[in-house]
Amino acid sequence: MNKIIIRKKIQEFLEEDCLFQDVSSEIIPENKEIKAQIIAKSSGYVSGLKEIDILFEFLNIKITLFKKDGDKVVENDIICVLSGNAHDILFGERTSLNLLTRMSAITSSTRDLVNITKKLNKYIKIACTRKTTPYFRIFEKRAVKLGGGETHRWNLDDMILIKDTHLKYFSGDVKKILKKTRELASFSKKIEIEVENIEDVLIAARNGADIIMLDNMKPAEIEEAIKALEMEGLRKKILLEASGSINKENIEEYVKTGVNIISLGVLTQFPHKRVDFSLEFI
C-alpha cells in the first residue's frame, strides 16, 4: 500500500463529506472525549481496515483493530474500537463505513467466486477489470486481491491490451496489428489481444500474442478454440482469458473449459455479496 496516496485520497473523501463544519454535531460539546466501536451487521469477509486505520490516524483518533483485512466476520462482531474527540469520530464515521462496506462487498464476492472456481480447478485465476469507480480504483482493486483474486491491469500503462476498437482501426487484421505492436512495444510489456472467433485465436497464437482474451465467447466455442490450439501445438505457448457476461450463475461453465484466467467486470461493478457495518458509541 502506498500510504501517501491513500492518505491523500482519504483527505479528499473527508473534504467531500464535510466542506466547512458538521452542523449536526453542534449539540455535542466540542471537547467531549468518547469511545465508539464499529460492528458487523452481517456476515462476510472484511476489508478496508488499513484504510480506516489511516483515516482515523489522520483525525487523531486512536483505533484498536480486532480483525485483519480478509478475515471472515459474522453479525455483531466488533471490528474496532475508537477513542478520541466525539466530533472527530463523527467526522470520520460515514467515510469509514463507506470504505468498509464497499470494499468488504467486493472482497466477499471475490472470495465466493474463488471458492467456487477452486473446487473445480485450483489453477484458474479469477480477475477483475478496469471497470472500477472513478477515483476509487486503488481500493476496489485491493479488495479483489484480499478476496483471493487477481487485479489484472491497474491502468493503461500496465500492459498492452489490444481491444476490438484498436483492431477495427486495422480492419480486423490480427496478424498486422500484432506485428505493429511488437515493433513498438517495450520488452517489458506483455501483449494481450481481444478476439471473438476461433480463426482469430489461432492467428493471434501464431503471431506473438502472450495472452488471448476470448471475448464474449460461449463455453462451447472456447472448448473448440482450445482443441484447435492443441492440434497446432500452440496451447502451452499462450495464456487464455475468458471474459464477457460471466457471473456467479455461469462461472462454472467457463471454469470447465480449461482457460487460465476468468475476468469479471461484475466483481467491482455489481458485487453480489453485501456486508454492512455500523458505528456505535460505547
N, C-alpha and C positions, 0 to 999 in steps of 0.2 A: 504493500500500500504506500502510495505517495501521500504522506500526511499533509504536505504543503498544499497539494491540490484539493484534498478532502476538506481541509480547514477553510480554504478559500470558498469552496462551493457551499459549505455549511453556513458560513457567514452571510452569503448571498441569500440562502434559504431563509435565514432568520430575518434579514432585512425585508424580504418579501412579505413575511408574516406580520412584522411589526415595524412599520416605517418610522413612526415617531414614538408612541408610547402605548402600553397596554391599558386602555381606559377601563377594561372590565376588572382589573386587579387593584384599582384605586381604593377599593373598600378594605383591602388588607394593609396593615401598617407597613411602611416602606422597609423597616429594619427587622421584620419578623423572620426568625430562623425556624425552619421546619425540616421534617423528614417526609419523604414520599417513596412510593415503590411503583414499579411498572410490573404488571402481572399479565400472564397469558389468559386470554378469554376463549381460546380454542386450541386444538392440537395441531402440531405440525413441526417444522424444523425452523429454528430461529436464525436469522442473520441480520446484520446491521449493527451488531454490538460494538465493534471497533469504531463505527461511525458515530454512534451516540456517545461513546466514551470521549471522542474528540469534541463533540458538540457541547457536552456539559463541562468539560475542561475549559473550553472557550468561555463559558458563562460563570466560571469559578465555583462550580458545583461539584462536591465530592460524590463520586459514583462508585458503588461496590457491586460488581457483577457476580451473579450466581450461575450464569450459563456462559458457554462459549459459542462463538459463531459455528453454525452447523449442528448444534445439539438438538435433540428431539425435546419438545415441550408438550405438556398437556394442560388442560384448563386449570387455572388458579396457580400455576407455577409462578414463583417470584423470579423475575428476570434480573432485577437490580434494585438497589436501594439508593436514594438520592438524599444528600444532606446539604443545606445551604439556605440562601435567601429565598423566601417564598415567591417573590416577584420574578426572580431569575429562573426558578424551576418552572413556573407557569409560562415564562417567555419561551422556554425550550420544549414545552410539553408537546404541542401539536407537530412540530417539525420532527422531533424524535420518534413519535408514534407513527408518523407517515413513513419515515425511513424504515422502521422495523416492519410495519405492515406490508409495504410494497416488496421489500427485499425478501422477507420470510415467505411470502406467497410464491415468489419466483424460485427460491431455494427448495421449498416443499414440492412444488410442481416438478422441478427438475429431478429431485430425488425419486419421486414417484415413477417417472418415465425411465430413469436409470435402472431402478429396481426391476421394472417390467422387462427391460432390454437384457439385463444381465442374466436373467433366468433362462433366456433362450440362446444368448451369445455374449459371453463376457468380454469379447474383444471389440465389439462395436462401440464407437464413441457417439454420445449424444451432445449436440452442439446448438448454441443459439445463433442468431444472425445479427445484422446491424439494424434490425427493426426495433429500435430502442426509443425511449422517451428522450426528446432533446434535452441536453444538459444533465441527464441522469444516467447516461450510459455506463459510467465507471461503477456505479452502484448496482445496476442491473446485471452487468457482466460478472461482477464479483459474486453476486447472489447465485448466478448459474454455476460458477466454479465451486462455491460452497455446497451446492447440491450434487456435486459429482459430475457436472457437465463440462464441456469444452467451450471456451469463449469465442472460438472462430476468429474472424478479423476484428480488431478493436477499431480500426479506422482505415481510410483509403490507402494509406502508405504502408500498411502492414504486409500485404501480399497482393499479387496480381490476380484479379478475378475478371475474366472476360465474360461479360454478360450478353444477353441477346441484343441489347442496344448497341454494344460495340460490334457484334457480329453482323448486324444489319448494315452497318457502315461499309463492311467488306462484302456485301451482297451474299452473306451466309457462307463464305468460303473459309471453312475451318482451317484448312492447311495454310492458306495465305496469311490469316491473322496470327496464327501461332508462329509462323516464320518471322513475321514483322515484330512480334512481341519478343521473341528470343533475341533478335538483333538489338533491341532497345533495353532489355531488362538487365538489371544488375545480377551478378552471380548469386547474390544472397537472397533473391526473391523467388519463391516458388510460383508456378503458374497454374492457375485453375481455370477451366473453361466450362461454361454452362451450355449443355446440349439437350436436345429434346427427342432425338431418334437414334436408333442403333447404328445407322450408317455414319453419323457424325461422331458417335462414341468411338468407333474403330479408327476414323480419320484422326481424331484427337490423340488417341493412344499411339498411333504410328508416328505422329509428328511432334512429340516432345512435351505434351501436357504432363504435369506432375499429378494433378488431381482433376477428375472429371465429375462435374456436378450433373446428375441425372435429374433434370428439372421437370417437375410435373409428370414424370413417367410412372405408369402404374406398376405395381409389383411384378406382374407377369412380363411386362416389357423389360424391366430391369433384369429379370432372370434370363431372358433371351439375350440381352446385351452382354451379360456375364459369360454365357455359353459361347457367344461369338468371340469374345476376347480370349477365352481359354483355347479355342480352336486355333487361334493365331499365335498363341504363346505370349500374349500381352497382359494377361490379368495381373500377374505378380509385379509388373513394372509400374503400375499406377494405383492411386487411391481412388475409390469411388464414393461419392457423396450423394445420397438421396435427399431431395428437398422439394417442397411444394405441397401444400394441403395435407401435411402429416400432423396427426394429433393423437391423443391418448386412445381414441377409439380404433384407429387403424395402424398404429405403430408396429404391432406385432407382425403384420403382413410384410412390412418393409424390413424388419429385423431378419426374417426368414430368408430374404433374398440373398444375404451374404455381402451386402455393401460394407464399407469400412466406417462410414460416418452417416449419421442421420441428423440433419439440421432442421430446426423448427422455429419459425417466427413467433408461434404462439407462446413460447417459453417466456418471452419478455413482453409480448403484446397482450395476451389474454391468459395468464396463468390460471390453471383450473383449480388449484388449491387456494383456500383462504385461511389466513392466520390473523387473528385480531388481538390487540393489546389495549390496556388502559393504564392510566396513571392515577394513583390514589394517594391522598395524604394519610400518613400513619398517625 
